Amino acid sequence: LATGIALAGTDEIEPGYAKDHALLSWGIWWAALCYWWPDVAEGYRQAAKHAADAITLDPSDPWARMTLGLSLSTARQHERALAELRAVHDLNPSFALGRTALGWALLRAGHFEEAIAETGNALRMSPMDSFAGIYTTIHGLALLGARRFGDALPFLRASAAAFAEYS
């Protein structure tokens, strides 16, 4: 890759296979979020590109729609982001990470109570998920947005413990 980061298998991505593009988009987005990507803005752009490619190949891929929605939310395109992330929910209502992503976009758009509901659902649906740190982080931030500081503190403490390498 031009960024200098070598992702395993990116030279061998199957151009016509939506899931390859979808999961690559998620990996790049996550690397940009964690500042593991040298140029964060470029990482988000590449993530959105691969997500859009995946959606072109398979409009029903929830990982691609989730990553595109998160990319749009990061770019402050709230209405488009919410449309994508609501589509994820419609495609797979049991996708807890997708619910957290929807909650995050709702939080960024200022819809705090809806964000709390979605992130709370994700936590209840998948309490032992390996992404539990991001679930508790976004839920805690949604509670902060709603000015429920005492309620937010335990979630934010749990998120710091679950994903200490991010802080």
Secondary structure, DSSP 8 states (H G I E B T S, - for coil): -TTS---TTGGG--TT-HHHHHHHHHHHHHHHHTT-SSSHHHHHHHHHHHHHHHHHH-TT-HHHHHHHHHHHHHTT-HHHHHHHHHHHHHH-TT-HHHHHHHHHHHHHTT-HHHHHHHHHHHHHH-TT-TTHHHHHHHHHHHHHHTT-HHHHHHHHHHHHHHTTTT-
